[in-house]
Amino acid sequence: MLRHTVGRAYDDLADLAERGPLRTRGTSPVVRDIGYFEPRPGALEVFARIGAGDRLRAMAFRLEQGRDLRWRCTAVEVGGPRRTRPDDD
């Protein structure tokens, strides 16, 4: 998915992959629900509820369609507000 991700979302997704917030022991994660909102043509804000055992996590991401008509992820979050970084000033 990283090659379909741009800007800050690339760094956020790489950080999430490293931390593995959806990894579980035993029970495999299962998508329980998905939904989306279209704030404007060519942009989608998508959410998924992911269950694993007795835990339920949330994942949200934004997709934007480029001039080449390819969709790219421009923002991603898992389980709550993203962590602040020194360059967030």
C-alpha positions as CSV (number, residue, x, y, z in Angstrom):
1,M,0.0,0.0,0.0
2,L,2.9,2.3,0.6
3,R,3.3,3.0,-3.2
4,H,-0.3,4.2,-3.2
5,T,0.3,6.7,-0.4
6,V,1.5,10.3,-0.5
7,G,2.8,13.0,1.8
8,R,2.4,12.7,5.5
9,A,0.2,9.6,5.1
10,Y,3.3,7.7,3.9
11,D,5.2,8.4,7.1
12,D,2.1,7.6,9.2
13,L,1.5,4.3,7.5
14,A,5.2,3.3,7.8
15,D,5.0,4.1,11.5
16,L,1.8,2.1,11.9
17,A,3.4,-0.9,10.1
18,E,6.4,-0.8,12.4
19,R,4.3,-0.5,15.6
20,G,1.7,-3.1,14.5
21,P,-1.3,-1.8,16.4
22,L,-3.7,-4.3,14.7
23,R,-1.5,-7.3,15.5
24,T,-2.9,-9.8,18.0
25,R,-2.0,-13.0,19.6
26,G,-4.2,-15.9,18.7
27,T,-7.3,-14.4,17.1
28,S,-6.8,-12.9,13.6
29,P,-8.2,-9.4,13.0
30,V,-11.5,-9.3,11.2
31,V,-13.1,-6.3,9.6
32,R,-16.5,-5.8,11.4
33,D,-17.8,-2.7,9.6
34,I,-16.7,-0.2,6.9
35,G,-18.2,3.0,5.8
36,Y,-17.2,6.2,3.9
37,F,-18.1,9.8,3.4
38,E,-17.5,11.7,0.1
39,P,-16.7,15.3,1.1
40,R,-16.2,16.2,-2.6
41,P,-15.9,14.4,-5.9
42,G,-12.5,12.7,-6.1
43,A,-12.1,12.4,-2.3
44,L,-13.3,9.7,0.1
45,E,-13.0,9.5,3.9
46,V,-13.2,5.8,4.9
47,F,-13.4,4.1,8.2
48,A,-13.2,0.4,9.3
49,R,-13.9,-1.2,12.6
50,I,-11.6,-4.1,13.2
51,G,-12.2,-6.8,15.8
52,A,-9.7,-9.3,17.3
53,G,-10.9,-11.3,20.2
54,D,-12.6,-9.0,22.6
55,R,-10.8,-5.9,21.2
56,L,-12.3,-3.5,18.7
57,R,-10.1,-1.0,16.9
58,A,-10.8,1.8,14.5
59,M,-9.0,2.7,11.3
60,A,-9.6,5.8,9.2
61,F,-8.0,7.0,6.0
62,R,-8.6,9.5,3.3
63,L,-8.3,8.7,-0.4
64,E,-7.9,11.3,-3.1
65,Q,-8.1,10.8,-6.9
66,G,-5.2,12.3,-8.8
67,R,-5.2,13.9,-12.3
68,D,-4.1,10.5,-13.6
69,L,-7.3,9.0,-12.1
70,R,-5.4,6.8,-9.7
71,W,-6.5,6.8,-6.0
72,R,-3.9,7.6,-3.3
73,C,-4.1,7.5,0.4
74,T,-3.4,11.0,1.8
75,A,-4.1,10.5,5.5
76,V,-4.4,7.5,7.9
77,E,-5.1,6.9,11.6
78,V,-5.6,3.9,13.8
79,G,-7.4,3.8,17.2
80,G,-7.4,7.5,18.0
81,P,-5.6,10.8,17.4
82,R,-2.1,10.5,15.8
83,R,0.9,11.0,17.9
84,T,2.5,14.5,17.7
85,R,5.9,14.8,16.2
86,P,8.5,17.6,16.5
87,D,7.7,18.9,13.0
88,D,3.9,19.2,13.9
89,D,4.4,22.8,15.2
